[in-house]
Amino acid sequence: MDRLVELNIKGFIDEPIDPSLDLFEEINKLKKEKNAVILAHYYQEPDIQDIADYIGDSLGLSQEAAKTKADIIVFAGVHFMAETAKILSPTKKVLLPDLKAGCSLSDSCPPHLFTKFKEKYPDHLVITYVNCTAELKALSDIVCTSSNAVQIVESLPIGQKIIFGPDKNLGKYVAKKTGRDLVLWNGACMVHEIFSIQKITKLKERHPEALFIAHPECEDVVLKIADYIGSTTGLLNFTINSKSKEFIVATESGIIHQMEKANPDKIFIPAPPNNVCACNDCPHMKRNTLEKLYLCLKNEMPEITIPLEIIEKARKPIERMLEISAKFGL
């Protein structure tokens, strides 16, 4: 079978790897040879986080990569994140270890349906959460992150009508914090919607000294009992700065690796979901492995490509967000 055809079917390069290879050593060697930089989102497995040049939230990683002189960006994350890296670094080759590493939130907002939704509100400005496809960004006026969404909305005139998408939970949180009447797209992240309020309540009873921290993509019923609400980076920084020694964490469990590294004397407990396996891992994030990362860099595939027209349109709302952030010191 042709390699490209096989890649299209499987979503990643699949070839035998010598079990005696030290993948950390080989990846570092390839990185130097190819002038590559490796980005890892907080939700990646620990080995990938440990080999990465930069670890963080999606937009921040893409911004860091854009500052480098690297020829190749390997984004260990999900598809929309690699697209954002390509938007900000259009002349660099952007690779994703597994093309099938998608996103339930991004998938919940098909651009062709959002286009029809947008047509119903012609006098509304469109703000989209960065966790969406390049095509959806291209349909937007401003892009936001979970850390600046409230401030972006507050920076706009009181009478400005706004469509907010694709995450309805983040949108509800922003509407509550700002007092604005937002038109919300009905999308959500599968990981942040499965937390069990009943199990969390019982867990808090067993750990009365623990602070409960949550990502704003969680449902309102979960956020109401949180001691702190913030982006993934915000949650990490909160645990570093807090005097508390114990935390219950309501977001994808991959972030706990960085929390434990930064706070070896503190205890972190993943908030329990309502599923049988009691796991709150993102299956899309976890499609990437150290083996796929090695093969991706070795073969320089799979590569993320976006039409230039979409890149140009999608970059504008990101630049608008950065302009607002600079103006208001966000």
The 8 nearest C-alpha neighbors of each residue, nearest first, counted from 0:
[[1, 2, 5, 4, 3, 6, 8, 7],
 [0, 2, 4, 3, 5, 6, 7, 8],
 [3, 1, 5, 4, 6, 0, 12, 7],
 [2, 4, 6, 5, 1, 7, 0, 8],
 [5, 3, 7, 1, 6, 2, 8, 0],
 [6, 4, 2, 8, 3, 7, 9, 1],
 [5, 7, 3, 10, 9, 11, 4, 8],
 [6, 8, 4, 10, 5, 9, 3, 11],
 [7, 9, 5, 6, 10, 4, 11, 3],
 [10, 8, 6, 11, 7, 5, 12, 99],
 [9, 11, 98, 6, 99, 7, 97, 8],
 [10, 12, 97, 6, 9, 13, 98, 301],
 [13, 11, 6, 14, 294, 295, 291, 300],
 [14, 12, 11, 15, 294, 6, 291, 9],
 [13, 15, 12, 16, 294, 291, 11, 290],
 [16, 14, 17, 13, 18, 294, 290, 12],
 [15, 17, 18, 14, 20, 290, 19, 294],
 [16, 18, 19, 20, 15, 21, 22, 14],
 [19, 17, 20, 16, 21, 15, 22, 290],
 [18, 20, 17, 21, 16, 22, 25, 24],
 [21, 19, 18, 17, 22, 25, 16, 24],
 [20, 22, 24, 23, 25, 19, 18, 26],
 [21, 23, 25, 24, 20, 26, 293, 289],
 [24, 22, 26, 21, 25, 27, 50, 289],
 [23, 25, 27, 21, 22, 26, 28, 20],
 [26, 24, 22, 28, 27, 23, 29, 21],
 [27, 25, 29, 23, 28, 24, 293, 22],
 [26, 28, 30, 24, 25, 29, 23, 31],
 [27, 29, 25, 26, 31, 30, 24, 32],
 [30, 28, 32, 26, 31, 27, 33, 25],
 [29, 31, 35, 27, 33, 28, 32, 34],
 [32, 30, 34, 28, 29, 33, 27, 35],
 [33, 31, 29, 30, 34, 28, 35, 27],
 [32, 34, 35, 30, 31, 29, 71, 70],
 [35, 33, 31, 69, 30, 70, 32, 71],
 [36, 34, 71, 30, 69, 33, 72, 70],
 [35, 37, 72, 69, 73, 52, 71, 38],
 [38, 36, 73, 51, 52, 72, 74, 39],
 [39, 37, 74, 53, 51, 75, 52, 54],
 [40, 38, 75, 54, 48, 51, 76, 74],
 [39, 41, 55, 42, 76, 54, 43, 56],
 [40, 42, 254, 55, 43, 253, 54, 39],
 [41, 43, 253, 40, 254, 251, 284, 44],
 [44, 42, 41, 40, 253, 284, 285, 47],
 [43, 45, 47, 46, 253, 48, 42, 285],
 [46, 44, 48, 47, 49, 256, 43, 253],
 [47, 45, 49, 48, 44, 50, 289, 43],
 [46, 48, 50, 49, 45, 44, 289, 51],
 [47, 49, 45, 51, 46, 39, 50, 43],
 [48, 50, 46, 47, 51, 45, 52, 54],
 [51, 49, 47, 48, 46, 23, 52, 37],
 [52, 50, 37, 48, 53, 38, 49, 39],
 [53, 51, 37, 38, 36, 50, 54, 39],
 [52, 54, 38, 51, 39, 60, 55, 37],
 [55, 53, 39, 40, 38, 41, 48, 51],
 [54, 56, 40, 41, 60, 59, 57, 53],
 [57, 55, 59, 40, 58, 60, 41, 232],
 [56, 58, 60, 59, 80, 40, 61, 55],
 [59, 57, 61, 60, 56, 62, 83, 129],
 [58, 60, 62, 61, 56, 57, 63, 55],
 [59, 61, 63, 57, 58, 62, 55, 56],
 [62, 60, 84, 64, 58, 63, 59, 65],
 [61, 63, 59, 65, 60, 64, 58, 66],
 [62, 64, 60, 66, 65, 61, 59, 67],
 [63, 65, 61, 67, 66, 62, 60, 72],
 [64, 66, 62, 63, 88, 67, 61, 87],
 [67, 65, 63, 64, 62, 68, 69, 61],
 [68, 66, 64, 69, 65, 63, 36, 70],
 [67, 69, 70, 66, 65, 34, 64, 35],
 [70, 68, 35, 34, 67, 71, 36, 72],
 [69, 71, 91, 34, 35, 92, 68, 72],
 [70, 72, 35, 92, 69, 91, 93, 36],
 [73, 71, 93, 36, 35, 94, 37, 74],
 [74, 72, 94, 37, 93, 95, 38, 36],
 [75, 73, 38, 95, 76, 81, 37, 72],
 [76, 74, 39, 38, 95, 73, 40, 96],
 [75, 77, 40, 74, 284, 39, 80, 43],
 [76, 78, 100, 101, 80, 79, 284, 102],
 [77, 79, 101, 81, 80, 100, 82, 98],
 [78, 80, 82, 132, 81, 77, 131, 83],
 [81, 79, 83, 82, 78, 77, 57, 76],
 [80, 82, 84, 78, 83, 79, 74, 85],
 [81, 83, 79, 85, 80, 84, 86, 133],
 [84, 82, 86, 80, 85, 81, 79, 87],
 [83, 85, 61, 81, 87, 82, 86, 88],
 [84, 86, 88, 89, 82, 83, 87, 93],
 [87, 85, 83, 310, 84, 89, 88, 314],
 [86, 88, 84, 85, 89, 65, 83, 61],
 [89, 87, 85, 65, 91, 90, 86, 84],
 [90, 88, 85, 86, 91, 87, 310, 92],
 [91, 89, 88, 92, 85, 70, 87, 93],
 [92, 90, 70, 88, 89, 71, 93, 72],
 [91, 93, 71, 72, 70, 94, 90, 302],
 [94, 92, 72, 303, 302, 71, 73, 85],
 [95, 93, 302, 73, 301, 303, 72, 74],
 [94, 96, 74, 97, 301, 73, 98, 75],
 [97, 95, 292, 295, 291, 287, 11, 75],
 [98, 96, 11, 99, 10, 95, 100, 287],
 [99, 97, 10, 100, 95, 11, 301, 78],
 [98, 100, 10, 97, 101, 283, 78, 286],
 [101, 99, 283, 77, 98, 97, 286, 78],
 [100, 102, 78, 77, 99, 283, 103, 79],
 [103, 101, 105, 104, 106, 283, 77, 100],
 [102, 104, 106, 188, 105, 189, 107, 101],
 [105, 103, 188, 187, 107, 106, 102, 186],
 [104, 106, 131, 102, 107, 103, 108, 130],
 [107, 105, 103, 108, 104, 102, 109, 101],
 [106, 108, 104, 186, 105, 103, 109, 187],
 [107, 109, 106, 105, 165, 110, 186, 113],
 [108, 110, 112, 111, 113, 106, 107, 105],
 [111, 109, 113, 135, 112, 114, 108, 134],
 [110, 112, 114, 113, 109, 115, 108, 116],
 [113, 111, 115, 114, 110, 109, 116, 108],
 [112, 114, 116, 110, 115, 111, 117, 109],
 [113, 115, 117, 111, 112, 116, 110, 118],
 [116, 114, 118, 112, 113, 117, 111, 119],
 [115, 117, 113, 114, 118, 119, 112, 120],
 [116, 118, 114, 119, 115, 120, 113, 121],
 [119, 117, 115, 120, 116, 121, 114, 113],
 [120, 118, 117, 116, 121, 115, 122, 114],
 [119, 121, 118, 123, 117, 122, 116, 162],
 [122, 120, 118, 123, 119, 117, 124, 116],
 [121, 123, 120, 124, 160, 161, 159, 119],
 [124, 122, 160, 161, 120, 121, 162, 125],
 [123, 125, 161, 162, 160, 140, 126, 122],
 [126, 124, 162, 139, 140, 161, 163, 123],
 [127, 125, 141, 163, 142, 140, 139, 162],
 [128, 126, 164, 142, 163, 143, 129, 165],
 [127, 129, 143, 130, 144, 142, 164, 165],
 [128, 130, 131, 144, 143, 142, 127, 58],
 [131, 129, 128, 105, 79, 104, 132, 80],
 [132, 130, 105, 129, 79, 135, 128, 133],
 [131, 133, 79, 135, 134, 105, 136, 130],
 [132, 134, 136, 135, 313, 137, 82, 131],
 [135, 133, 137, 132, 136, 110, 309, 138],
 [134, 136, 138, 132, 137, 110, 133, 131],
 [135, 137, 313, 133, 139, 138, 134, 132],
 [136, 138, 313, 312, 134, 135, 139, 309],
 [139, 137, 135, 136, 134, 140, 114, 313],
 [140, 138, 125, 136, 137, 141, 126, 316],
 [139, 141, 316, 125, 126, 124, 142, 138],
 [142, 140, 316, 126, 139, 320, 319, 317],
 [141, 143, 127, 317, 316, 126, 128, 129],
 [144, 142, 128, 148, 129, 127, 147, 320],
 [145, 143, 146, 147, 148, 129, 128, 142],
 [144, 146, 230, 148, 147, 143, 215, 128],
 [145, 147, 230, 144, 148, 229, 233, 149],
 [146, 148, 150, 144, 149, 145, 151, 143],
 [149, 147, 151, 143, 145, 150, 144, 146],
 [150, 148, 173, 152, 151, 147, 153, 177],
 [149, 151, 153, 147, 152, 148, 154, 329],
 [150, 152, 148, 154, 153, 149, 147, 143],
 [151, 153, 149, 154, 150, 155, 148, 177],
 [152, 154, 150, 155, 151, 149, 177, 156],
 [155, 153, 151, 152, 150, 156, 323, 327],
 [154, 156, 153, 152, 157, 159, 151, 158],
 [157, 155, 159, 158, 154, 153, 152, 160],
 [158, 156, 159, 155, 179, 153, 160, 154],
 [157, 159, 156, 160, 155, 179, 161, 180],
 [158, 160, 156, 157, 161, 155, 123, 124],
 [161, 159, 123, 124, 158, 122, 162, 181],
 [162, 160, 124, 123, 181, 125, 182, 163],
 [161, 163, 182, 125, 181, 183, 123, 124],
 [164, 162, 126, 183, 127, 182, 170, 125],
 [165, 163, 127, 184, 166, 183, 128, 126],
 [164, 166, 186, 184, 108, 127, 167, 128],
 [167, 165, 186, 187, 164, 169, 168, 170],
 [166, 168, 170, 185, 186, 169, 183, 171],
 [169, 167, 171, 216, 170, 166, 218, 172],
 [168, 170, 216, 172, 215, 171, 166, 167],
 [169, 171, 167, 173, 168, 172, 174, 166],
 [172, 170, 174, 168, 173, 169, 167, 175],
 [171, 173, 169, 175, 170, 174, 176, 168],
 [174, 172, 170, 176, 149, 175, 171, 177],
 [175, 173, 171, 179, 177, 178, 172, 176],
 [174, 176, 172, 178, 173, 177, 171, 179],
 [177, 175, 173, 174, 178, 172, 149, 179],
 [178, 176, 174, 179, 175, 173, 153, 149],
 [177, 179, 175, 174, 176, 180, 173, 181],
 [180, 178, 174, 177, 181, 175, 157, 173],
 [179, 181, 174, 178, 182, 161, 160, 177],
 [182, 180, 161, 162, 179, 183, 174, 163],
 [181, 183, 162, 163, 161, 180, 184, 160],
 [184, 182, 163, 167, 164, 181, 162, 185],
 [183, 185, 164, 165, 186, 167, 163, 166],
 [184, 186, 167, 183, 165, 166, 187, 164],
 [187, 185, 166, 165, 107, 167, 184, 104],
 [186, 188, 166, 104, 167, 189, 168, 107],
 [189, 187, 104, 191, 190, 103, 192, 216],
 [188, 190, 192, 191, 103, 187, 193, 104],
 [191, 189, 192, 188, 193, 279, 281, 251],
 [190, 192, 217, 188, 189, 193, 216, 250],
 [193, 191, 189, 190, 217, 194, 218, 188],
 [194, 192, 272, 273, 191, 190, 195, 189],
 [195, 193, 272, 273, 192, 271, 196, 191],
 [196, 194, 273, 272, 198, 197, 199, 271],
 [195, 197, 199, 198, 200, 221, 194, 220],
 [196, 198, 200, 195, 199, 201, 202, 273],
 [199, 197, 201, 195, 200, 196, 202, 271],
 [198, 200, 202, 196, 201, 197, 195, 203],
 [201, 199, 203, 197, 198, 202, 196, 204],
 [202, 200, 204, 198, 203, 199, 197, 205],
 [201, 203, 199, 205, 204, 200, 198, 206],
 [204, 202, 206, 200, 205, 201, 207, 199],
 [203, 205, 201, 202, 207, 206, 200, 199],
 [206, 204, 202, 203, 207, 201, 200, 208],
 [205, 207, 203, 204, 209, 208, 202, 245],
 [208, 206, 204, 203, 209, 205, 210, 202],
 [209, 207, 206, 210, 245, 243, 244, 203],
 [210, 208, 245, 246, 206, 207, 247, 211],
 [211, 209, 246, 226, 247, 212, 245, 208],
 [210, 212, 247, 225, 226, 246, 248, 209],
 [213, 211, 227, 248, 225, 226, 228, 249],
 [214, 212, 249, 228, 248, 225, 250, 227],
 [213, 215, 229, 216, 228, 230, 250, 217],
 [216, 214, 217, 169, 228, 229, 213, 172],
 [217, 215, 169, 168, 214, 191, 218, 188],
 [218, 216, 191, 215, 192, 214, 168, 221],
 [217, 219, 221, 220, 168, 192, 222, 216],
 [218, 220, 222, 221, 223, 217, 168, 172],
 [219, 221, 223, 218, 222, 196, 224, 217],
 [222, 220, 219, 223, 218, 224, 196, 217],
 [223, 221, 219, 225, 224, 220, 218, 217],
 [222, 224, 220, 221, 225, 219, 226, 218],
 [223, 225, 222, 221, 226, 220, 211, 200],
 [226, 224, 222, 211, 227, 212, 223, 213],
 [227, 225, 211, 212, 210, 224, 228, 213],
 [226, 228, 212, 225, 213, 229, 211, 234],
 [229, 227, 213, 214, 212, 215, 225, 226],
 [228, 230, 233, 214, 234, 215, 231, 213],
 [229, 231, 233, 146, 145, 232, 214, 234],
 [232, 230, 234, 233, 235, 229, 214, 56],
 [231, 233, 235, 230, 234, 236, 56, 55],
 [232, 234, 230, 229, 236, 231, 235, 237],
 [233, 235, 237, 231, 232, 236, 229, 230],
 [236, 234, 232, 238, 237, 233, 258, 231],
 [237, 235, 239, 233, 238, 234, 232, 240],
 [236, 238, 234, 240, 239, 235, 241, 233],
 [239, 237, 241, 235, 236, 240, 234, 258],
 [240, 238, 236, 237, 241, 262, 235, 261],
 [239, 241, 237, 238, 236, 242, 243, 235],
 [242, 240, 238, 243, 239, 237, 244, 236],
 [241, 243, 244, 240, 238, 239, 245, 237],
 [244, 242, 241, 245, 210, 209, 246, 238],
 [243, 245, 265, 266, 242, 246, 209, 264],
 [244, 246, 209, 266, 243, 265, 267, 210],
 [247, 245, 210, 209, 267, 211, 248, 268],
 [246, 248, 268, 211, 270, 269, 267, 210],
 [247, 249, 269, 270, 212, 250, 268, 246],
 [250, 248, 213, 270, 212, 214, 269, 247],
 [249, 251, 214, 248, 252, 213, 191, 190],
 [250, 252, 280, 253, 279, 42, 281, 254],
 [251, 253, 254, 255, 280, 250, 269, 279],
 [254, 252, 42, 255, 251, 43, 41, 256],
 [255, 253, 41, 256, 252, 257, 42, 258],
 [254, 256, 258, 253, 257, 252, 259, 267],
 [257, 255, 259, 254, 258, 253, 260, 45],
 [258, 256, 260, 255, 259, 254, 261, 41],
 [257, 259, 255, 261, 256, 260, 262, 235],
 [258, 260, 262, 263, 256, 257, 261, 255],
 [261, 259, 257, 258, 262, 263, 256, 255],
 [260, 262, 258, 259, 257, 263, 239, 235],
 [261, 263, 259, 264, 265, 260, 258, 239],
 [264, 262, 259, 265, 260, 261, 266, 258],
 [263, 265, 262, 266, 244, 259, 261, 245],
 [264, 266, 244, 262, 263, 245, 267, 259],
 [265, 267, 245, 244, 246, 268, 264, 259],
 [268, 266, 246, 245, 247, 269, 265, 255],
 [267, 269, 247, 248, 246, 270, 266, 245],
 [270, 268, 248, 247, 252, 271, 249, 267],
 [269, 271, 249, 248, 247, 199, 268, 272],
 [272, 270, 194, 277, 198, 269, 195, 199],
 [273, 271, 194, 195, 193, 274, 277, 279],
 [272, 274, 195, 193, 194, 271, 275, 277],
 [275, 273, 272, 277, 276, 193, 278, 271],
 [274, 276, 277, 273, 278, 272, 271, 279],
 [275, 277, 278, 274, 272, 279, 273, 271],
 [278, 276, 275, 274, 272, 271, 279, 273],
 [279, 277, 276, 280, 272, 271, 274, 275],
 [278, 280, 251, 190, 272, 252, 281, 277],
 [281, 279, 251, 278, 252, 282, 190, 253],
 [280, 282, 284, 283, 190, 285, 251, 279],
 [283, 281, 285, 284, 280, 286, 100, 190],
 [284, 282, 100, 286, 285, 281, 101, 102],
 [285, 283, 281, 286, 282, 76, 43, 77],
 [284, 286, 282, 287, 283, 281, 43, 44],
 [287, 285, 283, 284, 100, 282, 288, 97],
 [286, 288, 285, 96, 97, 291, 284, 75],
 [289, 287, 291, 290, 292, 286, 285, 47],
 [288, 290, 292, 291, 47, 293, 46, 287],
 [291, 289, 293, 288, 292, 294, 22, 16],
 [292, 290, 294, 288, 96, 293, 289, 295],
 [291, 293, 289, 295, 96, 290, 294, 288],
 [292, 294, 290, 296, 291, 295, 26, 297],
 [295, 293, 297, 291, 296, 292, 298, 290],
 [294, 296, 292, 300, 96, 299, 293, 298],
 [297, 295, 299, 293, 294, 298, 292, 29],
 [296, 298, 294, 295, 299, 293, 29, 300],
 [299, 297, 300, 295, 296, 294, 12, 301],
 [300, 298, 296, 295, 297, 301, 94, 302],
 [301, 299, 302, 295, 298, 94, 296, 12],
 [300, 302, 94, 95, 11, 295, 96, 299],
 [303, 301, 94, 300, 93, 304, 95, 299],
 [302, 304, 93, 94, 82, 301, 305, 81],
 [303, 305, 302, 306, 85, 82, 93, 92],
 [304, 306, 307, 310, 309, 303, 82, 85],
 [307, 305, 309, 308, 310, 304, 311, 133],
 [306, 308, 310, 309, 311, 305, 89, 312],
 [309, 307, 311, 306, 310, 312, 305, 313],
 [308, 310, 312, 306, 311, 307, 313, 137],
 [311, 309, 307, 313, 86, 308, 312, 314],
 [310, 312, 308, 314, 309, 313, 307, 315],
 [311, 313, 137, 309, 314, 310, 315, 308],
 [314, 312, 137, 136, 310, 315, 311, 309],
 [313, 315, 317, 311, 312, 316, 310, 86],
 [314, 316, 318, 317, 313, 312, 319, 311],
 [317, 315, 141, 319, 140, 142, 318, 314],
 [318, 316, 320, 314, 142, 319, 315, 141],
 [317, 319, 321, 315, 320, 316, 322, 314],
 [320, 318, 316, 322, 317, 321, 141, 315],
 [319, 321, 317, 323, 318, 322, 141, 142],
 [320, 322, 324, 318, 319, 323, 325, 317],
 [323, 321, 319, 325, 324, 320, 318, 326],
 [322, 324, 326, 320, 321, 325, 327, 319],
 [325, 323, 329, 321, 327, 322, 328, 326],
 [324, 326, 328, 322, 323, 327, 321, 329],
 [327, 325, 323, 324, 328, 322, 329, 321],
 [326, 328, 324, 329, 325, 323, 154, 150],
 [329, 327, 325, 324, 326, 323, 322, 321],
 [328, 324, 327, 325, 147, 150, 323, 326]]
